[in-house]
Amino acid sequence: MLAVSRRNAACPTTRHVCPSGIDLAAHDAPPVREVGDPVCYSGWERSVTRLRLIEGRDAPTWGRFEDRQTAGRLLAAPLERYRGAGTVVIGLPRGGVDVADPLARELDSDLDVLISRKLRAPQQPELAIGALAEGDIVAWNEDVVAALGLDREDRRRELERVAGEIATRVRMYRAILPRTPLSGKTVILTDDGVATGATLRAATEAALSEKPEQLVIALPGGPRETLAEFAAMRGVTEVVALTSPEPFYAVGQLYESFAQVSDERVCELLRAAYERRQARAARGTKQRT
């Protein structure tokens, strides 16, 4: 079970933001779906949201894309309704920015980033105990934390380590591309995929804290249970995913090429996004004069 809170030095008391164990059996449907057909609805906290799975249409049913840029371009078609300057496409560094870049270009929208980093288990760096996002939003994987018997001091040390990483990347990225205010905007939040969802959940809560008009989560793929949990989150307009292979092992299985994305690559994409943003602003100024 994931729980979300704001970070503080004493290690926060968490508040649950989503249910676990959603029963998808009642919502089973054929693998080929019309764009826009609902896979599951949730009435949790009286918020009815939608998961759109595009398998068999704009994505291969076998769930592999040539690379992240290809996945980003394919995401544009089911998101066409959000086209325009009122939309901000946000990628999670680093791999998510390589998906967000072509998506923002296709939708003629601004590109931005939101940094969310995995919190690692002591002595087991590949095991996520949660995630920390900009704005001090923490998503804890409470089941893992409990299983490992981690105390408040364990959590505090890992939070401090990751907070330092986030601060470094904020300085690096924001020196190139200033943050776009999200209030009143349509936000499309994307990554190169989702597995357990801790980093994406923390990023989602961070984006929602800025009160966008709409928040859409768009992903190349992920396990259906995780996608459904995001669709049930309060404040999420809809979740759009291109594919959900079964069984789902890891995000890497979605791609033919899944090379690591460097900070240099992210900075390159942000420089190009800044130039597009400036050109759009100049066009707007010219039209008003």
N, C-alpha and C positions, 0 to 999 in steps of 0.2 A: 504494500500500500504506500502511495506517495502522499506526503503532506507538505504544505507550503507555508512559509512564514517569512518575516523580515529578520535579517541577521542582527544580533547584538553580541556583546562580548561574553555574556553569560550563557550563550547558546539558547535560542528562543524556544518558547512554548509554541508548538505548531498548531495550525488550524487546518483541518482537512478541506480540500477544495474539489475533490472528485470522488465518485464511488468506485469501488473495485468489484470484480466478479460480475460484470454485466453479462447477462444471458443473451447470447446472440442466436441461439437455436431458433427462437420464434421469428427471427428476422432473416432467416436463410433465403438466398435467392440464387438464380443461375449465375454462372461466372461472367457472362456477357450482359452488361447493363446499359440501358439508355442513359445518356448523360443527364443528370438531374434526378434519376430515380433514387429514392431513399433506400439506404441499406439498413439503417436503424434510427429510431427516434428515442429520445429520453425525456421524461417529464421531470427530471431531477430539479428540485427547487423551482418548479414551474417554468423552466427554461427548455423549450423545445428546439433542438438544433439538429443539423443534418450532416450526415456523412455521405459524400458522393465518391463512389469507387468507379473508376473509368476503365477498368480492365476489359480488354477485348475491343476497345474502340481506339483511343489515341495511344494506348500503351500495349506492348506485347503481353499476352497472357502468361508467358513463361517468365516474365518479370526481370529481364535484363536489358539495361540501356547501354549504349556505346560508352558514354561518359556522363559526367554531371551536367555539362552544358547541353547535351542532347535532352536530358531529363527536364531541364529548365525550359527549353523551347517547347517541349511537348505539354508542359503544364499550362502554357498560355491559352490554348484553345478552350479548355473548360472554364477558364477564368476570364474570358473575353468580356463578360458583363461588368468587370471592374476596371476596364481600360480607362486611362486618362490621368490628368495632372492631380486629381484629388486622391490618388492612390499612392501609397508608399510600399514598395516591396522590400522586406527586411530579411536578410540572410544571416544565419548563425555562423560566425567564423569557426573554422575556416572553410570547410567543405560546402556549407550552405550558401556561401557567397558566390561560389562557382555555379550554383543552381539559380540563385536570385538574379545574377547579372543578365543572362539571356531572357529571363522571365520579365524583368523590368523593361528591357529594350523592346520586347514584343508588345508589351502593354502600354508603351510610351509613358512610363511612370518613373518616379524617383526611386533610386536604390539607396538603401541604408543598411546598417548592421546593428545587431544587438548581441552583446557578448554574454554567453552563458557557458560555464565551465564545469566539468565533472568533478565531484568530490570523491576522492579515492579512499578505499579502505586501507588502514595501516598494514604494511607488509604485503598487501595484495593490490597493487596499483591498477590492475585491469578491472577490478570489481568496483562498481559505482555504489556509493552509499547515499548519493544525492547529487545536487547541482546548485551552483550559485550564479545568479545573473546580475547584471547592472541594476542599480537601485537597491542592492542588498536583499534581493528576493532569493530565498532558499527553498529548494524542494528536496525533502528528505525521503529516502527509501526506507521507511520505518521497519519493514520486514527484515531487510539486510542489517540495519543498525542493531535491531534486537537480536538477530541470530549471531552477530559477532560480539555482542555484549559491550558495545562502545559506550563510554561514559561522556559526560559533558566536556571534559577536558580534551578527549580525542576529537570531538566535533569542533571544538574551538580552534585547535591547532590546524586542522585541515581547512577550516573556513579562513583563517588568517593567511595560509599559504595561497589559496586560490584567489582571495581578494587581491593579493599582490599581483598575481598574474593578470587579473582583469584590469587593474589600474594601469599596468604597463601597456596592454593592448588598447585601452581607451585612449591613452596619450598618443600612441602610434597612429591609430586609425582616425581619430578626430582632428589630428593635425592636417589630415588630407581632406576629409569630408566632414564638415560640421553636422551635428545631429539634427535631423528633421523633427520638429515638434509633431506629435501624433494626435493631439487633441482635435477631435472633429474630422479626422482623416479616415479613409478606408485603408486598413493595414493588411497586407498579405505577408504572413510570417512563414518562412520556408527553411528547410535544411535538406541535406542530401538523403535523408531518410530518418526513420525513427525505430528504436528497438524497445527499450524499457520506458523511454520518454522523459527522464528526469531533466536533462538539459533543456529540452523543448518546453517542458511544463514551467520551469523557472522563467524562461524567456517569455512565455505566453503571459504569465502573471505580471512580469515587468512591463510588457506592452500594454496590458489592460489597465495598469495603474495610471497611465497617461490619458485614459478616457477617449479612445478612438471612437469614431462613429460606428465602424464595423471592424471586426477582426476575423480574418480568414486564415486558416492553417492549410498550406498547400505543400504536399509532399510527393516525391516520386514513389514512395511505398513504405510499408511497415506492416507489422502484425495486426490483424483485424481487431483484436481485443483492445490494443493500445489506441488505434485510430478511433474506435468507438468511445473510449474514455475521454479523449480530447473533444469529440463531438458533444459530449455531455457536460463539458465545462461551462459554467456560468460566464456569459460574456462573449463566448465564441459564436460567431455567426454561422460558420460551417467549416467542415474539414473536407478537403478535396485530395484524393490520393489516386495515383495512376495505377498502382498494382499492389496486391497483397498476397504474395506467394505463400503457399502452405506445403510443408512446414516452413516457418520463418526462423532463420538462424542468426543472421547478422546483416547490417546495412550493406556490406560489401557484396552480398549475393545479388544485389539489384543491378550490378554493373559489370560490363566487360573490362573496363579500365577504371580502377579505383585508387589511383596514385594519391599520395598525401598532398594536400594543398598547402603551400608555404605562405608565410606572412608577406613575402615579396609579391606573390600572386594576388593576394587580397589587396594589397596597397595599389597594385597596378589597376585592378578593377575599380577601386574607389577613386583613383585619379580620373579615370575615364568617366565615372558617374558624376564627379564634380564638374567636369567640362560640359556634360550634357545638361546638368542642372543650371549652370551659368547661361548656356545657350537658350534654354527654355525661358529663363527669367528675362533675358534680353529680348526675346520675341514678344513676351508679354508686355514689356515696357514699350516696345515699338508700336504694338497694336493699340495701346492706350493713348499714344500721342498723335 
